[in-house]
Amino acid sequence: MITKDTTLAEIVKDPQKTEILSKHNLPCLSCPFAKMEMEELKLGAVCQTYGIDIDKLLEDLNK
């Protein structure tokens, strides 16, 4: 189960989940700096920073 405390590194291991992140316009997927920090970047913090609806994203990721 993916939560707001799940790191991006854990999520992007699954190509289907990466596609969902992309559909929600998560900018970290194309950011070279984020790629170096994915082990520390938590989904909730990224969503808060970029104004992404965490509840809708979590719903889609956990289907």
ZATOR-69364 format. One record per atom (N, C-alpha, C): residue number from 1; residue in three letters; chain; atom name; x, y, z. Coordinates in steps of 0.2 Angstrom, whole numbers. Layout:
! residues N
R	NUM	ala	A	CA	X	Y	Z
...
//
This chain:
! residues 63
R	1	met	A	N	4	-6	0
R	1	met	A	CA	0	0	0
R	1	met	A	C	4	6	0
R	2	ile	A	N	3	11	-4
R	2	ile	A	CA	7	17	-5
R	2	ile	A	C	3	22	-1
R	3	thr	A	N	8	26	3
R	3	thr	A	CA	5	31	8
R	3	thr	A	C	9	37	6
R	4	lys	A	N	7	43	10
R	4	lys	A	CA	10	49	8
R	4	lys	A	C	18	49	11
R	5	asp	A	N	20	44	15
R	5	asp	A	CA	26	43	17
R	5	asp	A	C	31	38	13
R	6	thr	A	N	28	36	7
R	6	thr	A	CA	31	31	3
R	6	thr	A	C	36	36	-2
R	7	thr	A	N	42	33	-2
R	7	thr	A	CA	47	37	-6
R	7	thr	A	C	45	36	-14
R	8	leu	A	N	48	41	-18
R	8	leu	A	CA	47	40	-25
R	8	leu	A	C	51	34	-28
R	9	ala	A	N	56	33	-25
R	9	ala	A	CA	60	27	-27
R	9	ala	A	C	57	21	-27
R	10	glu	A	N	53	20	-21
R	10	glu	A	CA	49	14	-21
R	10	glu	A	C	43	13	-26
R	11	ile	A	N	40	19	-28
R	11	ile	A	CA	35	19	-32
R	11	ile	A	C	37	18	-40
R	12	val	A	N	42	21	-41
R	12	val	A	CA	44	21	-48
R	12	val	A	C	47	14	-51
R	13	lys	A	N	48	10	-46
R	13	lys	A	CA	50	3	-48
R	13	lys	A	C	45	-1	-52
R	14	asp	A	N	39	2	-51
R	14	asp	A	CA	33	-1	-55
R	14	asp	A	C	31	4	-61
R	15	pro	A	N	32	2	-67
R	15	pro	A	CA	31	6	-73
R	15	pro	A	C	23	8	-73
R	16	gln	A	N	19	4	-71
R	16	gln	A	CA	12	6	-71
R	16	gln	A	C	11	12	-66
R	17	lys	A	N	14	12	-60
R	17	lys	A	CA	13	17	-55
R	17	lys	A	C	17	23	-57
R	18	thr	A	N	22	23	-61
R	18	thr	A	CA	26	28	-64
R	18	thr	A	C	21	32	-69
R	19	glu	A	N	18	28	-73
R	19	glu	A	CA	13	31	-77
R	19	glu	A	C	7	35	-74
R	20	ile	A	N	5	33	-68
R	20	ile	A	CA	0	36	-64
R	20	ile	A	C	3	43	-62
R	21	leu	A	N	9	42	-59
R	21	leu	A	CA	12	49	-57
R	21	leu	A	C	13	54	-62
R	22	ser	A	N	14	51	-68
R	22	ser	A	CA	15	56	-74
R	22	ser	A	C	8	59	-76
R	23	lys	A	N	3	55	-75
R	23	lys	A	CA	-4	58	-77
R	23	lys	A	C	-6	63	-72
R	24	his	A	N	-3	63	-66
R	24	his	A	CA	-5	68	-61
R	24	his	A	C	0	74	-61
R	25	asn	A	N	4	74	-66
R	25	asn	A	CA	9	79	-68
R	25	asn	A	C	14	80	-62
R	26	leu	A	N	17	75	-60
R	26	leu	A	CA	22	75	-55
R	26	leu	A	C	28	77	-58
R	27	pro	A	N	31	83	-57
R	27	pro	A	CA	37	85	-60
R	27	pro	A	C	43	82	-59
R	28	cys	A	N	44	78	-54
R	28	cys	A	CA	50	75	-51
R	28	cys	A	C	52	70	-56
R	29	leu	A	N	48	67	-60
R	29	leu	A	CA	50	61	-65
R	29	leu	A	C	54	64	-70
R	30	ser	A	N	54	70	-72
R	30	ser	A	CA	59	72	-77
R	30	ser	A	C	64	77	-74
R	31	cys	A	N	64	78	-68
R	31	cys	A	CA	69	82	-65
R	31	cys	A	C	76	78	-63
R	32	pro	A	N	81	81	-66
R	32	pro	A	CA	88	77	-65
R	32	pro	A	C	90	77	-57
R	33	phe	A	N	88	83	-54
R	33	phe	A	CA	90	83	-47
R	33	phe	A	C	86	78	-43
R	34	ala	A	N	79	77	-44
R	34	ala	A	CA	75	73	-41
R	34	ala	A	C	77	66	-42
R	35	lys	A	N	80	64	-48
R	35	lys	A	CA	82	57	-49
R	35	lys	A	C	88	55	-44
R	36	met	A	N	92	60	-42
R	36	met	A	CA	97	59	-37
R	36	met	A	C	94	58	-30
R	37	glu	A	N	88	61	-29
R	37	glu	A	CA	86	61	-22
R	37	glu	A	C	79	57	-21
R	38	met	A	N	78	53	-26
R	38	met	A	CA	72	49	-25
R	38	met	A	C	71	44	-19
R	39	glu	A	N	77	42	-16
R	39	glu	A	CA	76	38	-10
R	39	glu	A	C	74	42	-4
R	40	glu	A	N	75	49	-4
R	40	glu	A	CA	73	53	1
R	40	glu	A	C	66	57	0
R	41	leu	A	N	64	57	-6
R	41	leu	A	CA	58	61	-8
R	41	leu	A	C	52	57	-6
R	42	lys	A	N	48	60	-2
R	42	lys	A	CA	42	57	0
R	42	lys	A	C	36	59	-4
R	43	leu	A	N	31	55	-6
R	43	leu	A	CA	26	57	-10
R	43	leu	A	C	22	63	-7
R	44	gly	A	N	20	63	-1
R	44	gly	A	CA	16	68	2
R	44	gly	A	C	20	75	2
R	45	ala	A	N	26	75	3
R	45	ala	A	CA	30	81	3
R	45	ala	A	C	30	84	-4
R	46	val	A	N	31	80	-9
R	46	val	A	CA	31	82	-16
R	46	val	A	C	24	85	-18
R	47	cys	A	N	19	81	-16
R	47	cys	A	CA	12	84	-18
R	47	cys	A	C	11	90	-15
R	48	gln	A	N	13	91	-9
R	48	gln	A	CA	12	97	-5
R	48	gln	A	C	15	103	-9
R	49	thr	A	N	22	102	-11
R	49	thr	A	CA	26	107	-14
R	49	thr	A	C	23	109	-21
R	50	tyr	A	N	20	104	-24
R	50	tyr	A	CA	18	106	-31
R	50	tyr	A	C	10	107	-32
R	51	gly	A	N	6	106	-26
R	51	gly	A	CA	-1	107	-26
R	51	gly	A	C	-5	102	-29
R	52	ile	A	N	-2	96	-29
R	52	ile	A	CA	-5	90	-32
R	52	ile	A	C	-10	87	-26
R	53	asp	A	N	-16	85	-28
R	53	asp	A	CA	-21	82	-24
R	53	asp	A	C	-18	75	-22
R	54	ile	A	N	-16	74	-16
R	54	ile	A	CA	-13	68	-13
R	54	ile	A	C	-18	63	-12
R	55	asp	A	N	-24	65	-10
R	55	asp	A	CA	-29	59	-9
R	55	asp	A	C	-31	56	-16
R	56	lys	A	N	-32	60	-21
R	56	lys	A	CA	-34	57	-28
R	56	lys	A	C	-28	53	-30
R	57	leu	A	N	-22	55	-30
R	57	leu	A	CA	-16	52	-32
R	57	leu	A	C	-15	45	-28
R	58	leu	A	N	-16	45	-22
R	58	leu	A	CA	-16	39	-18
R	58	leu	A	C	-21	34	-20
R	59	glu	A	N	-27	37	-21
R	59	glu	A	CA	-33	32	-23
R	59	glu	A	C	-31	29	-30
R	60	asp	A	N	-28	33	-35
R	60	asp	A	CA	-26	30	-41
R	60	asp	A	C	-20	25	-40
R	61	leu	A	N	-15	26	-36
R	61	leu	A	CA	-10	22	-35
R	61	leu	A	C	-11	16	-32
R	62	asn	A	N	-16	16	-28
R	62	asn	A	CA	-18	10	-24
R	62	asn	A	C	-24	6	-27
R	63	lys	A	N	-26	7	-33
R	63	lys	A	CA	-31	3	-36
R	63	lys	A	C	-29	-4	-38
//
